[in-house]
């Protein structure tokens, strides 16, 4: 019987493995700084667990890539972080950040499991998924224990089950505008939280970057994130629902460089990509027309911001190329 592990990697498997490697290298850099500066011992334990998981992932991927004669990505290294730099984030923000990363990790691992075919790749991503679930669980429990977990809004239980009877269920601008559904509330709440986490990171990165172009890019991102937070918060407030807080005060006043501009730019553009995906899901899950149109109107703004970020990285030689299909036209013309 053929060894299934000797089957070549598919393009989908290359994509998810390459991305996982890059993400784990950035995780090791960022979380390594957290570990150097953490004061809360319970938070320290979670950081150590997360760092250990990323290190094990990198070890597995290095062996797999070498076995497959697949070029090991560069990703991010100790050259991209100054672990001895002054503290940049509070322990509370570190918890929130890790929880947010666990959610992204669960989503990415689920996609990877769905597109992978090789047993060893599937087993690996099942392990990654399990790690992300554990991280989400332990961060949530500690935040609840410490009283810093921000819960989504409570609403009254429905009196009965009903079917939609009128087209006005879809209305959102004029006429009989219905209250938000629980799905719409959830998506608005989550989009506020992700923008708040992103804004806090951008503030920290803007403070510590010494590159004027990068600093201006982050300042623009800060304004965009705040704009989106305000838009989504206003929608909730109009329904007499609370909006989650921001995390701006969780960033210290340090201006000493901690992370390389390459790492900071990649981290923010990766979060923007995740945000675009969130908006797409929110658009499809929000039947009220005003909400769908609002999400659709915001996507081009952040897509353009992401493109500008990619251009900065390309100009500075910071954007590592993912694997690409063979250029047949080039090969045909090659003598």
C-alpha positions as CSV (number, residue, x, y, z in Angstrom):
1,X,0.0,0.0,0.0
2,X,1.3,3.5,-0.9
3,X,2.3,5.8,1.9
4,X,-0.3,8.6,1.8
5,X,2.2,10.9,3.4
6,X,4.3,10.7,0.2
7,X,1.5,12.2,-1.9
8,X,2.6,15.7,-3.1
9,X,1.1,18.7,-1.3
10,X,-1.8,20.2,-3.1
11,X,-1.9,23.9,-3.8
12,X,-4.5,24.3,-1.0
13,X,-2.3,22.5,1.4
14,X,0.7,24.6,0.4
15,X,-1.4,27.7,1.0
16,X,-2.6,26.8,4.5
17,X,0.8,25.4,5.6
18,X,2.7,28.5,4.3
19,X,0.3,30.8,6.0
20,X,0.4,28.9,9.3
21,X,4.2,29.1,9.3
22,X,4.2,32.9,8.7
23,X,1.5,33.4,11.4
24,X,3.3,31.2,14.0
25,X,6.6,33.1,13.4
26,X,4.9,36.4,14.0
27,X,3.1,34.9,17.1
28,X,6.4,33.8,18.6
29,X,7.8,37.4,18.2
30,X,4.8,39.2,19.6
31,X,4.1,36.7,22.4
32,X,7.8,36.5,23.3
33,X,7.7,40.2,24.1
34,X,4.5,39.7,26.1
35,X,6.3,37.0,28.2
36,X,9.2,39.3,29.0
37,X,6.9,42.0,30.3
38,X,4.0,40.2,31.9
39,X,3.3,40.8,35.6
40,X,0.2,38.7,36.2
41,X,1.2,35.1,36.9
42,X,-2.1,33.7,35.6
43,X,-1.6,35.6,32.3
44,X,2.0,34.4,32.2
45,X,0.9,30.8,32.2
46,X,-1.4,31.4,29.2
47,X,1.4,33.2,27.3
48,X,3.8,30.3,28.0
49,X,1.2,27.8,26.8
50,X,0.6,29.8,23.6
51,X,4.3,30.3,22.9
52,X,4.9,26.6,23.4
53,X,2.1,25.7,20.9
54,X,3.5,28.1,18.2
55,X,7.0,26.7,18.7
56,X,5.8,23.1,18.3
57,X,3.9,24.1,15.1
58,X,7.1,25.6,13.7
59,X,9.1,22.5,14.5
60,X,6.5,20.3,12.7
61,X,6.3,22.6,9.7
62,X,10.1,22.8,9.3
63,X,10.4,19.0,9.2
64,X,7.5,18.7,6.8
65,X,8.8,21.4,4.4
66,X,12.3,19.8,4.4
67,X,10.8,16.4,3.7
68,X,8.8,17.8,0.8
69,X,11.8,19.8,-0.5
70,X,9.6,22.8,0.0
71,X,11.5,26.1,0.6
72,X,11.1,27.0,4.3
73,X,9.5,30.5,4.5
74,X,11.5,33.3,6.1
75,X,8.6,34.7,8.1
76,X,9.7,36.6,11.2
77,X,12.7,36.0,13.4
78,X,14.3,37.3,16.6
79,X,15.6,40.2,14.4
80,X,12.1,41.5,14.2
81,X,11.6,42.0,17.9
82,X,13.4,43.7,20.8
83,X,12.2,41.6,23.7
84,X,14.0,43.9,26.1
85,X,12.2,47.0,25.0
86,X,9.9,48.7,27.6
87,X,6.4,47.3,28.2
88,X,4.0,48.3,25.5
89,X,0.7,46.7,26.5
90,X,-1.2,46.0,29.7
91,X,-1.8,42.4,30.8
92,X,-5.5,42.9,30.3
93,X,-4.9,43.8,26.7
94,X,-2.6,40.8,26.2
95,X,-5.5,38.6,27.4
96,X,-7.9,40.2,24.9
97,X,-5.3,40.0,22.1
98,X,-4.7,36.3,22.8
99,X,-8.5,35.6,22.8
100,X,-8.9,37.5,19.5
101,X,-6.0,35.5,18.0
102,X,-7.6,32.3,19.2
103,X,-10.8,33.1,17.3
104,X,-8.8,33.8,14.1
105,X,-6.8,30.6,14.7
106,X,-10.0,28.5,15.0
107,X,-11.4,29.9,11.8
108,X,-8.1,29.4,9.8
109,X,-7.6,25.8,11.2
110,X,-11.2,24.9,10.3
111,X,-10.7,26.1,6.7
112,X,-7.4,24.2,6.5
113,X,-9.0,21.0,7.6
114,X,-11.7,21.5,5.0
115,X,-9.3,21.9,2.1
116,X,-6.6,19.4,3.1
117,X,-6.5,15.9,1.9
118,X,-3.3,14.4,3.3
119,X,-3.6,12.7,6.6
120,X,-0.6,14.3,8.2
121,X,-1.7,17.8,7.2
122,X,-5.3,17.1,8.5
123,X,-3.9,15.7,11.8
124,X,-1.7,18.8,12.2
125,X,-4.5,21.3,11.7
126,X,-6.8,19.3,14.0
127,X,-4.0,19.9,16.6
128,X,-3.9,23.6,15.7
129,X,-7.7,23.8,16.0
130,X,-7.5,22.1,19.4
131,X,-4.9,24.6,20.6
132,X,-6.9,27.5,19.5
133,X,-10.0,26.2,21.2
134,X,-8.1,25.7,24.4
135,X,-6.6,29.2,24.2
136,X,-10.1,30.7,23.6
137,X,-11.4,28.8,26.6
138,X,-8.6,29.7,29.1
139,X,-8.5,33.4,28.1
140,X,-12.3,33.7,28.4
141,X,-12.3,32.1,31.8
142,X,-9.5,34.3,33.2
143,X,-11.1,37.4,31.8
144,X,-14.4,36.5,33.4
145,X,-12.6,35.7,36.7
146,X,-10.9,39.1,36.6
147,X,-14.0,41.0,35.6
148,X,-12.6,42.3,32.3
149,X,-14.6,40.2,29.8
150,X,-17.0,42.3,27.9
151,X,-20.1,40.3,27.1
152,X,-22.4,40.9,24.1
153,X,-25.7,42.7,25.0
154,X,-28.5,40.9,26.7
155,X,-32.0,41.1,25.3
156,X,-35.4,39.7,26.4
157,X,-36.3,36.1,25.4
158,X,-38.9,36.0,22.6
159,X,-42.5,35.2,23.5
160,X,-43.1,32.8,20.7
161,X,-41.7,31.5,17.4
162,X,-42.8,33.4,14.3
163,X,-42.3,33.5,10.6
164,X,-41.5,36.7,8.7
165,X,-44.8,38.1,7.3
166,X,-43.8,41.4,5.7
167,X,-41.2,42.7,3.3
168,X,-40.6,45.4,5.9
169,X,-38.4,42.8,7.7
170,X,-35.8,43.8,5.1
171,X,-36.3,47.6,5.3
172,X,-33.8,49.8,7.0
173,X,-34.1,53.3,5.7
174,X,-37.7,54.4,5.8
175,X,-41.0,53.1,6.9
176,X,-41.5,50.4,9.5
177,X,-37.9,49.6,10.5
178,X,-37.7,46.5,12.7
179,X,-35.3,46.0,15.7
180,X,-32.0,44.3,15.1
181,X,-32.0,40.5,15.1
182,X,-29.6,38.7,17.5
183,X,-27.4,37.8,14.5
184,X,-27.1,41.4,13.5
185,X,-26.4,42.4,17.1
186,X,-23.7,39.8,17.4
187,X,-22.0,40.9,14.2
188,X,-22.1,44.6,15.1
189,X,-20.7,43.8,18.5
190,X,-17.9,41.6,17.2
191,X,-16.9,44.1,14.5
192,X,-16.6,46.8,17.2
193,X,-14.4,44.6,19.3
194,X,-12.1,43.6,16.4
195,X,-11.7,47.2,15.3
196,X,-11.0,48.1,19.0
197,X,-8.2,45.5,19.2
198,X,-6.8,46.6,15.9
199,X,-6.9,50.3,16.9
200,X,-5.0,49.6,20.1
201,X,-2.3,47.7,18.2
202,X,-2.1,50.5,15.6
203,X,-1.7,53.1,18.3
204,X,1.2,51.1,19.9
205,X,2.8,50.5,16.5
206,X,2.5,54.2,15.5
207,X,4.1,55.2,18.8
208,X,7.1,52.9,18.3
209,X,7.8,53.1,14.6
210,X,10.6,55.4,13.5
211,X,9.7,55.2,9.8
212,X,7.7,58.3,8.8
213,X,5.7,56.6,6.0
214,X,4.8,53.7,8.3
215,X,3.9,56.0,11.1
216,X,1.5,58.0,8.8
217,X,0.0,54.7,7.6
218,X,-0.8,53.6,11.1
219,X,-2.3,57.1,12.0
220,X,-4.6,56.7,9.0
221,X,-5.5,53.2,10.2
222,X,-6.3,54.6,13.6
223,X,-8.8,57.1,12.1
224,X,-10.4,54.4,10.0
225,X,-10.8,52.0,12.9
226,X,-12.3,54.7,15.1
227,X,-14.7,55.7,12.3
228,X,-15.9,52.1,12.0
229,X,-16.2,51.7,15.7
230,X,-18.4,54.9,15.9
231,X,-20.6,53.7,13.0
232,X,-21.3,50.3,14.5
233,X,-21.7,51.7,18.1
234,X,-24.2,54.3,16.9
235,X,-26.4,51.5,15.4
236,X,-26.4,49.6,18.7
237,X,-27.1,52.8,20.7
238,X,-30.0,53.7,18.5
239,X,-31.5,50.3,19.6
240,X,-30.7,51.1,23.3
241,X,-28.1,48.5,23.3
242,X,-24.6,48.9,24.8
243,X,-21.5,49.0,22.7
244,X,-18.2,47.4,23.9
245,X,-15.4,49.6,25.2
246,X,-12.2,50.3,23.3
247,X,-8.7,49.3,24.5
248,X,-6.8,52.5,23.8
249,X,-5.8,53.0,27.5
250,X,-4.2,49.5,27.5
251,X,-1.3,50.9,25.5
252,X,1.6,52.4,27.5
253,X,3.3,55.6,26.7
254,X,6.5,53.9,25.5
255,X,8.0,55.1,22.2
256,X,10.9,52.7,22.2
257,X,10.9,50.4,19.1
258,X,9.7,46.9,20.0
259,X,8.9,45.3,16.6
260,X,10.3,45.8,13.2
261,X,8.3,47.9,10.7
262,X,8.1,44.7,8.5
263,X,6.4,42.8,11.3
264,X,4.1,45.6,12.3
265,X,3.0,46.3,8.7
266,X,2.4,42.6,8.1
267,X,0.4,42.2,11.3
268,X,-1.9,45.1,10.6
269,X,-2.5,44.1,6.9
270,X,-3.3,40.5,8.0
271,X,-5.8,41.8,10.5
272,X,-7.3,44.0,7.8
273,X,-7.8,40.9,5.6
274,X,-9.5,39.2,8.5
275,X,-11.7,42.3,8.9
276,X,-12.8,42.3,5.3
277,X,-13.8,38.7,5.7
278,X,-15.8,39.6,8.8
279,X,-17.6,42.3,7.0
280,X,-18.5,40.0,4.2
281,X,-20.0,37.5,6.6
282,X,-21.8,40.3,8.4
283,X,-23.2,41.6,5.1
284,X,-24.6,38.2,4.3
285,X,-26.0,37.7,7.8
286,X,-27.8,41.1,8.1
287,X,-31.1,41.1,6.3
288,X,-31.8,44.7,7.1
289,X,-30.9,46.7,4.0
290,X,-29.2,49.6,5.8
291,X,-26.8,47.2,7.5
292,X,-25.8,45.3,4.4
293,X,-25.3,48.6,2.5
294,X,-23.2,50.0,5.4
295,X,-20.9,47.0,5.4
296,X,-20.6,47.1,1.6
297,X,-19.7,50.8,1.8
298,X,-16.9,50.2,4.3
299,X,-15.2,47.3,2.6
300,X,-13.7,49.4,-0.3
301,X,-12.1,51.8,2.3
302,X,-10.3,49.1,4.2
303,X,-9.5,47.2,1.0
304,X,-7.7,50.3,-0.3
305,X,-6.0,50.7,3.0
306,X,-4.7,47.1,2.8
307,X,-3.5,47.7,-0.7
308,X,-1.6,50.8,0.3
309,X,0.0,48.8,3.1
310,X,1.0,46.1,0.6
311,X,2.6,48.8,-1.6
312,X,4.6,50.1,1.4
313,X,5.9,46.6,2.1
314,X,6.7,45.9,-1.5
315,X,8.7,49.1,-1.8
316,X,10.7,48.2,1.3
317,X,11.2,44.6,0.4
318,X,9.1,43.3,3.4
319,X,6.4,41.3,1.6
320,X,7.3,37.6,1.3
321,X,5.8,35.9,-1.8
322,X,3.6,32.9,-1.2
323,X,4.0,29.9,-3.5
324,X,2.7,30.5,-7.0
325,X,1.5,28.4,-10.0
326,X,4.0,27.7,-12.8
327,X,4.1,30.5,-15.3
328,X,3.6,28.4,-18.4
329,X,3.9,31.3,-20.9
330,X,7.3,32.2,-19.3
331,X,8.4,28.5,-19.5
332,X,7.3,28.2,-23.1
333,X,9.3,31.3,-24.1
334,X,12.4,30.1,-22.1
335,X,15.2,28.8,-24.3
